[in-house]
Amino acid sequence: MSESDRNKLNEILETKFGSGLNDEAEKKGINQILKKGKVTTEDEYRLLLNRIEEIHTDPLKKEEVERINLLLIEYHKKQK
C-alpha cells in the first residue's frame, strides 16, 4: 500500500471510528518516548520512524515531525 493510500485510509478510519491504523499501544508508546525526551532502544527508534512516515506530509503535524526528528537524530548519533 502506498503511503498516500495509507494516509487516506487512516483519515477515514479516524473519522468513522475515532481510531486510525495506530493502535492505542503504539500511541501510548510514542507519547511516553516524547515525554521522556529521548530514544533508548531500537524498538523505540522504529516506532518513531513509523510515526514520521505516517505524518510527515501533514502540515498540521509539522511540530511533531520536527520534535521526533530531533530525537531520532540524537539516537542515531549515539549509535555511532
HTML snippet that shows the backbone in 3Dmol.js (N, CA, C, O; Angstrom):
<script src="https://3Dmol.org/build/3Dmol-min.js"></script>
<div id="view" style="width:600px;height:400px;position:relative"></div>
<script>
const pdb = `
ATOM      1  N   MET A   1       0.844  -1.163   0.000  1.00  0.00           N
ATOM      2  CA  MET A   1       0.000   0.000   0.000  1.00  0.00           C
ATOM      3  C   MET A   1       0.897   1.236   0.000  1.00  0.00           C
ATOM      4  O   MET A   1       1.860   1.327   0.761  1.00  0.00           O
ATOM      5  N   SER A   2       0.562   2.160  -0.854  1.00  0.00           N
ATOM      6  CA  SER A   2       1.372   3.373  -0.921  1.00  0.00           C
ATOM      7  C   SER A   2       1.150   4.224   0.336  1.00  0.00           C
ATOM      8  O   SER A   2       0.154   4.078   1.045  1.00  0.00           O
ATOM      9  N   GLU A   3       2.090   5.093   0.575  1.00  0.00           N
ATOM     10  CA  GLU A   3       1.999   5.975   1.739  1.00  0.00           C
ATOM     11  C   GLU A   3       0.754   6.861   1.647  1.00  0.00           C
ATOM     12  O   GLU A   3       0.064   7.084   2.642  1.00  0.00           O
ATOM     13  N   SER A   4       0.482   7.355   0.452  1.00  0.00           N
ATOM     14  CA  SER A   4      -0.686   8.200   0.247  1.00  0.00           C
ATOM     15  C   SER A   4      -1.977   7.443   0.548  1.00  0.00           C
ATOM     16  O   SER A   4      -2.875   7.968   1.207  1.00  0.00           O
ATOM     17  N   ASP A   5      -2.061   6.203   0.060  1.00  0.00           N
ATOM     18  CA  ASP A   5      -3.247   5.383   0.322  1.00  0.00           C
ATOM     19  C   ASP A   5      -3.380   5.072   1.808  1.00  0.00           C
ATOM     20  O   ASP A   5      -4.482   5.070   2.358  1.00  0.00           O
ATOM     21  N   ARG A   6      -2.247   4.810   2.450  1.00  0.00           N
ATOM     22  CA  ARG A   6      -2.263   4.521   3.890  1.00  0.00           C
ATOM     23  C   ARG A   6      -2.760   5.733   4.671  1.00  0.00           C
ATOM     24  O   ARG A   6      -3.551   5.585   5.603  1.00  0.00           O
ATOM     25  N   ASN A   7      -2.310   6.913   4.306  1.00  0.00           N
ATOM     26  CA  ASN A   7      -2.748   8.132   4.978  1.00  0.00           C
ATOM     27  C   ASN A   7      -4.239   8.376   4.779  1.00  0.00           C
ATOM     28  O   ASN A   7      -4.941   8.769   5.711  1.00  0.00           O
ATOM     29  N   LYS A   8      -4.717   8.141   3.560  1.00  0.00           N
ATOM     30  CA  LYS A   8      -6.143   8.305   3.285  1.00  0.00           C
ATOM     31  C   LYS A   8      -6.972   7.317   4.095  1.00  0.00           C
ATOM     32  O   LYS A   8      -7.987   7.689   4.684  1.00  0.00           O
ATOM     33  N   LEU A   9      -6.542   6.064   4.126  1.00  0.00           N
ATOM     34  CA  LEU A   9      -7.245   5.047   4.900  1.00  0.00           C
ATOM     35  C   LEU A   9      -7.247   5.418   6.381  1.00  0.00           C
ATOM     36  O   LEU A   9      -8.264   5.290   7.063  1.00  0.00           O
ATOM     37  N   ASN A  10      -6.120   5.870   6.858  1.00  0.00           N
ATOM     38  CA  ASN A  10      -6.014   6.274   8.257  1.00  0.00           C
ATOM     39  C   ASN A  10      -6.991   7.403   8.579  1.00  0.00           C
ATOM     40  O   ASN A  10      -7.645   7.375   9.621  1.00  0.00           O
ATOM     41  N   GLU A  11      -7.093   8.386   7.702  1.00  0.00           N
ATOM     42  CA  GLU A  11      -8.017   9.502   7.906  1.00  0.00           C
ATOM     43  C   GLU A  11      -9.462   9.021   7.948  1.00  0.00           C
ATOM     44  O   GLU A  11     -10.245   9.464   8.787  1.00  0.00           O
ATOM     45  N   ILE A  12      -9.809   8.119   7.046  1.00  0.00           N
ATOM     46  CA  ILE A  12     -11.173   7.575   7.003  1.00  0.00           C
ATOM     47  C   ILE A  12     -11.482   6.827   8.291  1.00  0.00           C
ATOM     48  O   ILE A  12     -12.542   7.020   8.886  1.00  0.00           O
ATOM     49  N   LEU A  13     -10.556   5.972   8.722  1.00  0.00           N
ATOM     50  CA  LEU A  13     -10.769   5.216   9.951  1.00  0.00           C
ATOM     51  C   LEU A  13     -10.903   6.133  11.163  1.00  0.00           C
ATOM     52  O   LEU A  13     -11.755   5.915  12.025  1.00  0.00           O
ATOM     53  N   GLU A  14     -10.061   7.155  11.221  1.00  0.00           N
ATOM     54  CA  GLU A  14     -10.131   8.090  12.343  1.00  0.00           C
ATOM     55  C   GLU A  14     -11.451   8.849  12.344  1.00  0.00           C
ATOM     56  O   GLU A  14     -12.035   9.078  13.403  1.00  0.00           O
ATOM     57  N   THR A  15     -11.921   9.238  11.165  1.00  0.00           N
ATOM     58  CA  THR A  15     -13.180   9.967  11.068  1.00  0.00           C
ATOM     59  C   THR A  15     -14.364   9.085  11.462  1.00  0.00           C
ATOM     60  O   THR A  15     -15.237   9.500  12.224  1.00  0.00           O
ATOM     61  N   LYS A  16     -14.379   7.868  10.931  1.00  0.00           N
ATOM     62  CA  LYS A  16     -15.521   6.982  11.175  1.00  0.00           C
ATOM     63  C   LYS A  16     -15.507   6.340  12.549  1.00  0.00           C
ATOM     64  O   LYS A  16     -16.554   6.202  13.183  1.00  0.00           O
ATOM     65  N   PHE A  17     -14.329   5.947  13.015  1.00  0.00           N
ATOM     66  CA  PHE A  17     -14.255   5.133  14.221  1.00  0.00           C
ATOM     67  C   PHE A  17     -13.492   5.788  15.373  1.00  0.00           C
ATOM     68  O   PHE A  17     -13.450   5.247  16.478  1.00  0.00           O
ATOM     69  N   GLY A  18     -12.896   6.938  15.120  1.00  0.00           N
ATOM     70  CA  GLY A  18     -12.161   7.620  16.168  1.00  0.00           C
ATOM     71  C   GLY A  18     -10.778   7.061  16.422  1.00  0.00           C
ATOM     72  O   GLY A  18     -10.078   7.521  17.325  1.00  0.00           O
ATOM     73  N   SER A  19     -10.378   6.079  15.641  1.00  0.00           N
ATOM     74  CA  SER A  19      -9.055   5.476  15.786  1.00  0.00           C
ATOM     75  C   SER A  19      -8.559   5.069  14.413  1.00  0.00           C
ATOM     76  O   SER A  19      -9.303   4.527  13.596  1.00  0.00           O
ATOM     77  N   GLY A  20      -7.301   5.338  14.180  1.00  0.00           N
ATOM     78  CA  GLY A  20      -6.726   5.027  12.882  1.00  0.00           C
ATOM     79  C   GLY A  20      -5.944   3.738  12.901  1.00  0.00           C
ATOM     80  O   GLY A  20      -6.233   2.829  13.680  1.00  0.00           O
ATOM     81  N   LEU A  21      -4.956   3.667  12.042  1.00  0.00           N
ATOM     82  CA  LEU A  21      -4.152   2.465  11.893  1.00  0.00           C
ATOM     83  C   LEU A  21      -3.236   2.220  13.079  1.00  0.00           C
ATOM     84  O   LEU A  21      -2.851   1.080  13.338  1.00  0.00           O
ATOM     85  N   ASN A  22      -2.886   3.267  13.796  1.00  0.00           N
ATOM     86  CA  ASN A  22      -2.079   3.106  15.009  1.00  0.00           C
ATOM     87  C   ASN A  22      -2.989   2.647  16.130  1.00  0.00           C
ATOM     88  O   ASN A  22      -4.006   3.281  16.413  1.00  0.00           O
ATOM     89  N   ASP A  23      -2.634   1.574  16.751  1.00  0.00           N
ATOM     90  CA  ASP A  23      -3.438   1.157  17.893  1.00  0.00           C
ATOM     91  C   ASP A  23      -3.047   1.959  19.122  1.00  0.00           C
ATOM     92  O   ASP A  23      -2.056   2.690  19.111  1.00  0.00           O
ATOM     93  N   GLU A  24      -3.817   1.819  20.159  1.00  0.00           N
ATOM     94  CA  GLU A  24      -3.595   2.609  21.369  1.00  0.00           C
ATOM     95  C   GLU A  24      -2.227   2.349  22.000  1.00  0.00           C
ATOM     96  O   GLU A  24      -1.624   3.263  22.563  1.00  0.00           O
ATOM     97  N   ALA A  25      -1.739   1.125  21.910  1.00  0.00           N
ATOM     98  CA  ALA A  25      -0.432   0.813  22.496  1.00  0.00           C
ATOM     99  C   ALA A  25       0.675   1.606  21.806  1.00  0.00           C
ATOM    100  O   ALA A  25       1.585   2.109  22.465  1.00  0.00           O
ATOM    101  N   GLU A  26       0.600   1.718  20.486  1.00  0.00           N
ATOM    102  CA  GLU A  26       1.603   2.495  19.757  1.00  0.00           C
ATOM    103  C   GLU A  26       1.525   3.965  20.146  1.00  0.00           C
ATOM    104  O   GLU A  26       2.553   4.604  20.375  1.00  0.00           O
ATOM    105  N   LYS A  27       0.321   4.501  20.219  1.00  0.00           N
ATOM    106  CA  LYS A  27       0.160   5.901  20.597  1.00  0.00           C
ATOM    107  C   LYS A  27       0.708   6.151  21.996  1.00  0.00           C
ATOM    108  O   LYS A  27       1.374   7.156  22.245  1.00  0.00           O
ATOM    109  N   LYS A  28       0.424   5.234  22.893  1.00  0.00           N
ATOM    110  CA  LYS A  28       0.918   5.376  24.257  1.00  0.00           C
ATOM    111  C   LYS A  28       2.448   5.332  24.273  1.00  0.00           C
ATOM    112  O   LYS A  28       3.092   6.120  24.965  1.00  0.00           O
ATOM    113  N   GLY A  29       3.022   4.403  23.504  1.00  0.00           N
ATOM    114  CA  GLY A  29       4.479   4.289  23.424  1.00  0.00           C
ATOM    115  C   GLY A  29       5.118   5.542  22.858  1.00  0.00           C
ATOM    116  O   GLY A  29       6.140   6.007  23.364  1.00  0.00           O
ATOM    117  N   ILE A  30       4.529   6.082  21.828  1.00  0.00           N
ATOM    118  CA  ILE A  30       5.048   7.305  21.218  1.00  0.00           C
ATOM    119  C   ILE A  30       4.996   8.450  22.213  1.00  0.00           C
ATOM    120  O   ILE A  30       5.957   9.207  22.356  1.00  0.00           O
ATOM    121  N   ASN A  31       3.872   8.572  22.896  1.00  0.00           N
ATOM    122  CA  ASN A  31       3.737   9.646  23.892  1.00  0.00           C
ATOM    123  C   ASN A  31       4.745   9.503  25.026  1.00  0.00           C
ATOM    124  O   ASN A  31       5.275  10.501  25.514  1.00  0.00           O
ATOM    125  N   GLN A  32       5.009   8.278  25.447  1.00  0.00           N
ATOM    126  CA  GLN A  32       5.986   8.054  26.511  1.00  0.00           C
ATOM    127  C   GLN A  32       7.394   8.453  26.068  1.00  0.00           C
ATOM    128  O   GLN A  32       8.146   9.061  26.831  1.00  0.00           O
ATOM    129  N   ILE A  33       7.738   8.106  24.839  1.00  0.00           N
ATOM    130  CA  ILE A  33       9.060   8.474  24.310  1.00  0.00           C
ATOM    131  C   ILE A  33       9.188   9.993  24.232  1.00  0.00           C
ATOM    132  O   ILE A  33      10.205  10.558  24.635  1.00  0.00           O
ATOM    133  N   LEU A  34       8.154  10.646  23.711  1.00  0.00           N
ATOM    134  CA  LEU A  34       8.187  12.100  23.601  1.00  0.00           C
ATOM    135  C   LEU A  34       8.271  12.752  24.981  1.00  0.00           C
ATOM    136  O   LEU A  34       8.952  13.762  25.157  1.00  0.00           O
ATOM    137  N   LYS A  35       7.580  12.174  25.947  1.00  0.00           N
ATOM    138  CA  LYS A  35       7.595  12.738  27.294  1.00  0.00           C
ATOM    139  C   LYS A  35       8.982  12.630  27.943  1.00  0.00           C
ATOM    140  O   LYS A  35       9.449  13.567  28.591  1.00  0.00           O
ATOM    141  N   LYS A  36       9.634  11.469  27.757  1.00  0.00           N
ATOM    142  CA  LYS A  36      10.960  11.323  28.368  1.00  0.00           C
ATOM    143  C   LYS A  36      12.034  12.072  27.584  1.00  0.00           C
ATOM    144  O   LYS A  36      13.101  12.372  28.121  1.00  0.00           O
ATOM    145  N   GLY A  37      11.755  12.374  26.313  1.00  0.00           N
ATOM    146  CA  GLY A  37      12.652  13.225  25.543  1.00  0.00           C
ATOM    147  C   GLY A  37      13.865  12.554  24.952  1.00  0.00           C
ATOM    148  O   GLY A  37      14.811  13.230  24.548  1.00  0.00           O
ATOM    149  N   LYS A  38      13.857  11.218  24.891  1.00  0.00           N
ATOM    150  CA  LYS A  38      14.972  10.525  24.250  1.00  0.00           C
ATOM    151  C   LYS A  38      14.551   9.118  23.836  1.00  0.00           C
ATOM    152  O   LYS A  38      13.637   8.516  24.399  1.00  0.00           O
ATOM    153  N   VAL A  39      15.258   8.631  22.832  1.00  0.00           N
ATOM    154  CA  VAL A  39      15.051   7.274  22.336  1.00  0.00           C
ATOM    155  C   VAL A  39      16.145   6.410  22.933  1.00  0.00           C
ATOM    156  O   VAL A  39      17.327   6.738  22.825  1.00  0.00           O
ATOM    157  N   THR A  40      15.758   5.298  23.570  1.00  0.00           N
ATOM    158  CA  THR A  40      16.765   4.474  24.242  1.00  0.00           C
ATOM    159  C   THR A  40      16.911   3.074  23.649  1.00  0.00           C
ATOM    160  O   THR A  40      17.868   2.369  23.968  1.00  0.00           O
ATOM    161  N   THR A  41      15.979   2.664  22.795  1.00  0.00           N
ATOM    162  CA  THR A  41      16.069   1.327  22.206  1.00  0.00           C
ATOM    163  C   THR A  41      15.797   1.382  20.708  1.00  0.00           C
ATOM    164  O   THR A  41      15.239   2.350  20.191  1.00  0.00           O
ATOM    165  N   GLU A  42      16.203   0.328  20.039  1.00  0.00           N
ATOM    166  CA  GLU A  42      15.942   0.210  18.605  1.00  0.00           C
ATOM    167  C   GLU A  42      14.433   0.137  18.327  1.00  0.00           C
ATOM    168  O   GLU A  42      13.964   0.659  17.315  1.00  0.00           O
ATOM    169  N   ASP A  43      13.687  -0.499  19.207  1.00  0.00           N
ATOM    170  CA  ASP A  43      12.231  -0.580  19.035  1.00  0.00           C
ATOM    171  C   ASP A  43      11.585   0.802  19.108  1.00  0.00           C
ATOM    172  O   ASP A  43      10.689   1.115  18.324  1.00  0.00           O
ATOM    173  N   GLU A  44      12.039   1.619  20.044  1.00  0.00           N
ATOM    174  CA  GLU A  44      11.523   2.982  20.134  1.00  0.00           C
ATOM    175  C   GLU A  44      11.874   3.766  18.876  1.00  0.00           C
ATOM    176  O   GLU A  44      11.060   4.533  18.363  1.00  0.00           O
ATOM    177  N   TYR A  45      13.080   3.567  18.392  1.00  0.00           N
ATOM    178  CA  TYR A  45      13.524   4.235  17.166  1.00  0.00           C
ATOM    179  C   TYR A  45      12.605   3.865  15.998  1.00  0.00           C
ATOM    180  O   TYR A  45      12.157   4.739  15.257  1.00  0.00           O
ATOM    181  N   ARG A  46      12.329   2.576  15.839  1.00  0.00           N
ATOM    182  CA  ARG A  46      11.454   2.125  14.749  1.00  0.00           C
ATOM    183  C   ARG A  46      10.028   2.650  14.909  1.00  0.00           C
ATOM    184  O   ARG A  46       9.380   3.011  13.927  1.00  0.00           O
ATOM    185  N   LEU A  47       9.552   2.691  16.129  1.00  0.00           N
ATOM    186  CA  LEU A  47       8.210   3.201  16.386  1.00  0.00           C
ATOM    187  C   LEU A  47       8.100   4.662  15.947  1.00  0.00           C
ATOM    188  O   LEU A  47       7.117   5.055  15.319  1.00  0.00           O
ATOM    189  N   LEU A  48       9.105   5.453  16.278  1.00  0.00           N
ATOM    190  CA  LEU A  48       9.089   6.856  15.874  1.00  0.00           C
ATOM    191  C   LEU A  48       9.285   7.014  14.367  1.00  0.00           C
ATOM    192  O   LEU A  48       8.693   7.906  13.759  1.00  0.00           O
ATOM    193  N   LEU A  49      10.096   6.172  13.769  1.00  0.00           N
ATOM    194  CA  LEU A  49      10.243   6.214  12.311  1.00  0.00           C
ATOM    195  C   LEU A  49       8.913   5.945  11.621  1.00  0.00           C
ATOM    196  O   LEU A  49       8.554   6.621  10.657  1.00  0.00           O
ATOM    197  N   ASN A  50       8.195   4.960  12.118  1.00  0.00           N
ATOM    198  CA  ASN A  50       6.877   4.656  11.552  1.00  0.00           C
ATOM    199  C   ASN A  50       5.928   5.838  11.705  1.00  0.00           C
ATOM    200  O   ASN A  50       5.159   6.153  10.797  1.00  0.00           O
ATOM    201  N   ARG A  51       5.991   6.480  12.856  1.00  0.00           N
ATOM    202  CA  ARG A  51       5.137   7.650  13.084  1.00  0.00           C
ATOM    203  C   ARG A  51       5.471   8.760  12.098  1.00  0.00           C
ATOM    204  O   ARG A  51       4.573   9.401  11.552  1.00  0.00           O
ATOM    205  N   ILE A  52       6.749   8.988  11.872  1.00  0.00           N
ATOM    206  CA  ILE A  52       7.178  10.007  10.901  1.00  0.00           C
ATOM    207  C   ILE A  52       6.625   9.686   9.519  1.00  0.00           C
ATOM    208  O   ILE A  52       6.121  10.573   8.831  1.00  0.00           O
ATOM    209  N   GLU A  53       6.714   8.436   9.113  1.00  0.00           N
ATOM    210  CA  GLU A  53       6.206   8.039   7.803  1.00  0.00           C
ATOM    211  C   GLU A  53       4.722   8.330   7.667  1.00  0.00           C
ATOM    212  O   GLU A  53       4.253   8.679   6.584  1.00  0.00           O
ATOM    213  N   GLU A  54       3.987   8.191   8.749  1.00  0.00           N
ATOM    214  CA  GLU A  54       2.545   8.412   8.715  1.00  0.00           C
ATOM    215  C   GLU A  54       2.168   9.891   8.655  1.00  0.00           C
ATOM    216  O   GLU A  54       1.172  10.250   8.028  1.00  0.00           O
ATOM    217  N   ILE A  55       2.945  10.741   9.294  1.00  0.00           N
ATOM    218  CA  ILE A  55       2.504  12.129   9.460  1.00  0.00           C
ATOM    219  C   ILE A  55       3.323  13.175   8.718  1.00  0.00           C
ATOM    220  O   ILE A  55       2.939  14.344   8.704  1.00  0.00           O
ATOM    221  N   HIS A  56       4.428  12.799   8.105  1.00  0.00           N
ATOM    222  CA  HIS A  56       5.344  13.817   7.572  1.00  0.00           C
ATOM    223  C   HIS A  56       4.746  14.707   6.485  1.00  0.00           C
ATOM    224  O   HIS A  56       5.249  15.808   6.258  1.00  0.00           O
ATOM    225  N   THR A  57       3.704  14.267   5.818  1.00  0.00           N
ATOM    226  CA  THR A  57       3.096  15.090   4.766  1.00  0.00           C
ATOM    227  C   THR A  57       1.959  15.966   5.279  1.00  0.00           C
ATOM    228  O   THR A  57       1.402  16.764   4.525  1.00  0.00           O
ATOM    229  N   ASP A  58       1.612  15.825   6.543  1.00  0.00           N
ATOM    230  CA  ASP A  58       0.511  16.585   7.132  1.00  0.00           C
ATOM    231  C   ASP A  58       1.052  17.893   7.703  1.00  0.00           C
ATOM    232  O   ASP A  58       1.809  17.871   8.674  1.00  0.00           O
ATOM    233  N   PRO A  59       0.678  19.028   7.118  1.00  0.00           N
ATOM    234  CA  PRO A  59       1.200  20.303   7.606  1.00  0.00           C
ATOM    235  C   PRO A  59       0.805  20.593   9.056  1.00  0.00           C
ATOM    236  O   PRO A  59       1.494  21.347   9.744  1.00  0.00           O
ATOM    237  N   LEU A  60      -0.271  20.015   9.515  1.00  0.00           N
ATOM    238  CA  LEU A  60      -0.703  20.224  10.892  1.00  0.00           C
ATOM    239  C   LEU A  60       0.159  19.462  11.896  1.00  0.00           C
ATOM    240  O   LEU A  60       0.088  19.718  13.098  1.00  0.00           O
ATOM    241  N   LYS A  61       0.964  18.538  11.410  1.00  0.00           N
ATOM    242  CA  LYS A  61       1.826  17.718  12.271  1.00  0.00           C
ATOM    243  C   LYS A  61       3.289  18.148  12.200  1.00  0.00           C
ATOM    244  O   LYS A  61       4.171  17.427  12.667  1.00  0.00           O
ATOM    245  N   LYS A  62       3.548  19.315  11.620  1.00  0.00           N
ATOM    246  CA  LYS A  62       4.921  19.768  11.404  1.00  0.00           C
ATOM    247  C   LYS A  62       5.736  19.802  12.699  1.00  0.00           C
ATOM    248  O   LYS A  62       6.878  19.343  12.719  1.00  0.00           O
ATOM    249  N   GLU A  63       5.165  20.338  13.771  1.00  0.00           N
ATOM    250  CA  GLU A  63       5.902  20.427  15.036  1.00  0.00           C
ATOM    251  C   GLU A  63       6.229  19.041  15.585  1.00  0.00           C
ATOM    252  O   GLU A  63       7.325  18.816  16.097  1.00  0.00           O
ATOM    253  N   GLU A  64       5.288  18.123  15.480  1.00  0.00           N
ATOM    254  CA  GLU A  64       5.535  16.754  15.948  1.00  0.00           C
ATOM    255  C   GLU A  64       6.632  16.102  15.131  1.00  0.00           C
ATOM    256  O   GLU A  64       7.499  15.421  15.679  1.00  0.00           O
ATOM    257  N   VAL A  65       6.600  16.304  13.827  1.00  0.00           N
ATOM    258  CA  VAL A  65       7.633  15.746  12.951  1.00  0.00           C
ATOM    259  C   VAL A  65       9.004  16.290  13.340  1.00  0.00           C
ATOM    260  O   VAL A  65       9.969  15.531  13.435  1.00  0.00           O
ATOM    261  N   GLU A  66       9.091  17.576  13.563  1.00  0.00           N
ATOM    262  CA  GLU A  66      10.375  18.188  13.928  1.00  0.00           C
ATOM    263  C   GLU A  66      10.876  17.661  15.272  1.00  0.00           C
ATOM    264  O   GLU A  66      12.066  17.390  15.436  1.00  0.00           O
ATOM    265  N   ARG A  67       9.977  17.522  16.212  1.00  0.00           N
ATOM    266  CA  ARG A  67      10.361  17.031  17.536  1.00  0.00           C
ATOM    267  C   ARG A  67      10.860  15.588  17.459  1.00  0.00           C
ATOM    268  O   ARG A  67      11.876  15.242  18.060  1.00  0.00           O
ATOM    269  N   ILE A  68      10.144  14.763  16.722  1.00  0.00           N
ATOM    270  CA  ILE A  68      10.544  13.361  16.570  1.00  0.00           C
ATOM    271  C   ILE A  68      11.862  13.265  15.818  1.00  0.00           C
ATOM    272  O   ILE A  68      12.729  12.469  16.179  1.00  0.00           O
ATOM    273  N   ASN A  69      12.017  14.070  14.779  1.00  0.00           N
ATOM    274  CA  ASN A  69      13.273  14.048  14.019  1.00  0.00           C
ATOM    275  C   ASN A  69      14.469  14.358  14.897  1.00  0.00           C
ATOM    276  O   ASN A  69      15.517  13.727  14.757  1.00  0.00           O
ATOM    277  N   LEU A  70      14.334  15.309  15.791  1.00  0.00           N
ATOM    278  CA  LEU A  70      15.433  15.639  16.707  1.00  0.00           C
ATOM    279  C   LEU A  70      15.792  14.438  17.586  1.00  0.00           C
ATOM    280  O   LEU A  70      16.969  14.152  17.805  1.00  0.00           O
ATOM    281  N   LEU A  71      14.774  13.741  18.084  1.00  0.00           N
ATOM    282  CA  LEU A  71      15.023  12.563  18.915  1.00  0.00           C
ATOM    283  C   LEU A  71      15.709  11.459  18.111  1.00  0.00           C
ATOM    284  O   LEU A  71      16.620  10.796  18.607  1.00  0.00           O
ATOM    285  N   LEU A  72      15.269  11.270  16.876  1.00  0.00           N
ATOM    286  CA  LEU A  72      15.862  10.235  16.030  1.00  0.00           C
ATOM    287  C   LEU A  72      17.316  10.559  15.701  1.00  0.00           C
ATOM    288  O   LEU A  72      18.171   9.673  15.698  1.00  0.00           O
ATOM    289  N   ILE A  73      17.589  11.821  15.426  1.00  0.00           N
ATOM    290  CA  ILE A  73      18.960  12.239  15.119  1.00  0.00           C
ATOM    291  C   ILE A  73      19.872  12.004  16.318  1.00  0.00           C
ATOM    292  O   ILE A  73      20.975  11.479  16.166  1.00  0.00           O
ATOM    293  N   GLU A  74      19.418  12.389  17.505  1.00  0.00           N
ATOM    294  CA  GLU A  74      20.223  12.196  18.708  1.00  0.00           C
ATOM    295  C   GLU A  74      20.504  10.715  18.953  1.00  0.00           C
ATOM    296  O   GLU A  74      21.624  10.342  19.300  1.00  0.00           O
ATOM    297  N   TYR A  75      19.499   9.882  18.773  1.00  0.00           N
ATOM    298  CA  TYR A  75      19.687   8.446  18.961  1.00  0.00           C
ATOM    299  C   TYR A  75      20.700   7.912  17.951  1.00  0.00           C
ATOM    300  O   TYR A  75      21.597   7.145  18.300  1.00  0.00           O
ATOM    301  N   HIS A  76      20.545   8.323  16.707  1.00  0.00           N
ATOM    302  CA  HIS A  76      21.443   7.854  15.650  1.00  0.00           C
ATOM    303  C   HIS A  76      22.889   8.270  15.922  1.00  0.00           C
ATOM    304  O   HIS A  76      23.810   7.486  15.694  1.00  0.00           O
ATOM    305  N   LYS A  77      23.091   9.484  16.402  1.00  0.00           N
ATOM    306  CA  LYS A  77      24.451   9.954  16.731  1.00  0.00           C
ATOM    307  C   LYS A  77      25.087   9.094  17.813  1.00  0.00           C
ATOM    308  O   LYS A  77      26.281   8.801  17.752  1.00  0.00           O
ATOM    309  N   LYS A  78      24.310   8.695  18.785  1.00  0.00           N
ATOM    310  CA  LYS A  78      24.832   7.900  19.898  1.00  0.00           C
ATOM    311  C   LYS A  78      25.156   6.475  19.487  1.00  0.00           C
ATOM    312  O   LYS A  78      25.928   5.802  20.169  1.00  0.00           O
ATOM    313  N   GLN A  79      24.589   6.004  18.399  1.00  0.00           N
ATOM    314  CA  GLN A  79      24.818   4.648  17.936  1.00  0.00           C
ATOM    315  C   GLN A  79      26.121   4.504  17.164  1.00  0.00           C
ATOM    316  O   GLN A  79      26.564   3.383  16.913  1.00  0.00           O
ATOM    317  N   LYS A  80      26.737   5.601  16.786  1.00  0.00           N
ATOM    318  CA  LYS A  80      27.992   5.545  16.013  1.00  0.00           C
ATOM    319  C   LYS A  80      29.171   5.325  16.903  1.00  0.00           C
ATOM    320  O   LYS A  80      30.302   5.252  16.424  1.00  0.00           O
TER     321      LYS A  80
END
`;
const viewer = $3Dmol.createViewer("view");
viewer.addModel(pdb, "pdb");
viewer.setStyle({}, {cartoon: {color: "spectrum"}});
viewer.zoomTo();
viewer.render();
</script>
